[in-house]
Amino acid sequence: MTPSSDSPQKDPAPFLTSKWLWVLIIGLILAGAVLPALLPDKEAPMEVLLLQVNDVYEIAGLNHDSIGGLARIAALKQQLLEKNKNTLLILAGDFISPSVFNSVKKNGTALGGEQMIESMNAANFDLVIFGNHELDFSYTILQQRINASNFQWLASNVYHQVVGDSLAFQKNRTDIPRSWTKKFTDGNGRSVYIGFIGLTIPDNKGDSNYAAYRPTLTVARQLYDSLSKTCDAVIAITHQDEKDDRILAAAIPGLAAILGGHEHDQRVADIGEVPIRKAYANARNACEWKIVFDKKNTRPKVYTSFIQLDTSIPQDAATEKVVGKWMDLAKQYFIGLKYDPDAPVCPLLKDSLDGKDEDVRSRPTNLTRLITNAMLWATRSYHTQIALMNAGSVRVDDVITPPITEYSFLRAMPYRGPIQVADFRGDSLKLLLDLGATLIGDGAFLQYSDNLKKVPPARQWTIDNVPIDDSRFYRVAIADYLIRGLQKKMEFIKPYKRVIDFIPKDSTGTELRFDVVAATIAWYRQTCSAK
Ligand SMILES: [Zn+2]
C-alpha cells in the first residue's frame, strides 16, 4: 500500500466546506498515526521456508500410492508457496538411481534416471546436491540427466576427474557452482541472502572413476568463511553419514542448518545451535524448515517440523500425469520381458516382506532368505551347496506389503542380473563369510541361504550342519555383482574362486538362473502353494 494516490480528483469543490475541511484534517491526523504501520518495515522479521526431502528413488507413491510420491511433494510445495513465496524445494542427494527404472529400456536404451528428472522437473524442485547414487551411471548418462534438469545443482566437494585435473561438473556447459547464494525478498522490500554449500560422501567414483572428491570439512570451512561475510545465513545440504554431519556442526557452529540425507530413516540432532535433520527415504515424509531472520546481523531462528506425505496431502495433477506416463512405460516394458507386473505371487500369505536397508544390511530377513533360497533352488542342477548375495542387491528400502506382485520383486531387486555358479575353497569361503558378517550397514554385508550357519560356541561355519573344511571346494550360487569383483571391500574374491558357469549380464535364456528376480518369483510361487 502506498500513502498517497496519483489519481486526479474529479470534482473537489462540493467537499470544501468548513465541515468537510475538519473531517479531512481529523482524517489526516488519524492517518498519520496509522500510516507508519503500513509503510514498508525493513526491520520486520522475515521468513524463508525450505522443504527438504532426501534419498527419493520412487517417482510414484509407495504402498499402493498411499504414501510419498513426487506428485504429493509437488502439492506440498505448492501449499507452502501459497503461504510464503520464499519457499525452496530441496533434495539432499540420491535420486537418479537405484530404481526399478534402471533396467527399463526405451528404444533399446536403459532409462537411467530419465523418469526421475522429468518427474522432478514437473514437481518444481529448486535445488539438489549429488548423493553417492548420482554417480552410479556412466559420465555420459549423468551429463544427459543434469542437462535435462530444470533445477539448480550444487557440488562443493565432488568434481569431474579428467586426465591430470579435476574440474567442476557442468550443466549445459556452465560450471555447477561450489556454493550457491540465493536472495529472498519479502513484501516489505526486505532482503536476506542465504549461502548454500553441498557436501557429498566420497564413496562412489562412478563408472571408470570419473569423480574426484575434496575433503568435506576443509571445503566446508573455506566456503563458510567466504559466504558468511556476505550472507545472512549459511546452510549446508549434505549427503553423508550422520556422524559426519555431527562433526561438521561441531566444527562450524555458525552454520544455520544442516539438511542431510543418506541414512534413509528420520534423523534429528542438534549440535550446539546447529540443527541436523534427515527425512525418511522415498518422501514418506518431508522436513519443513522455517528460517526466521529477526534483525540484521543476528543468527536466524530455525524451526523444523516433519510432514507426513500420506493421503492427507493431495497429488499435483501435472506431476501425477508425468509420473503416470513413466509408470505405464515400465509396466509395458516388463510385460515385454514376460513379467506380469500386477500378477499376485503369493495371494494366500498375509506377511509383509522386509526389504528395509537397516535390516537387510544387518541380518537375514524373510525377503533375503527368500531370495537366497531361490538362488540355491534355481541352480540345483549344478549341485550348488549354498547361495551368497551382497545385501546391496536389495534396493527397495521398504517393507513390501501384500498383495505381493511380480512388480514387488522387480522393485526389490532393480539390478536383477544372473545367478552365477562358482567353486570356492573352504578357507577362502570362510574368509569371505567372516568379512561379510562384520560389514553391518554396508551393501557388502552378506546374505546367504538357510542351510549355511555360524554355529556357537566355536562360531564355526557349517553347511547342512557339517563344518566347512578349509581344503575342500564348495559350489556356490552367487550374485553376479560379487563374482565380478564389483562389490567394494570384496574385490579380492575375484582370484579366489573357480567360476563354473558364467552368464554374461543381459544375456537371455530360458533357465531361471538367468534372472534372479524371475527365479525368486518362481520359487515363492512354488513354496507358497506348497504350504
Ligand atoms: Zn546415499
Residues whose N, C-alpha, C, O or C-beta is under 5 A from the ligand:
A	BS01	ZN	D94 G131 N132 H262
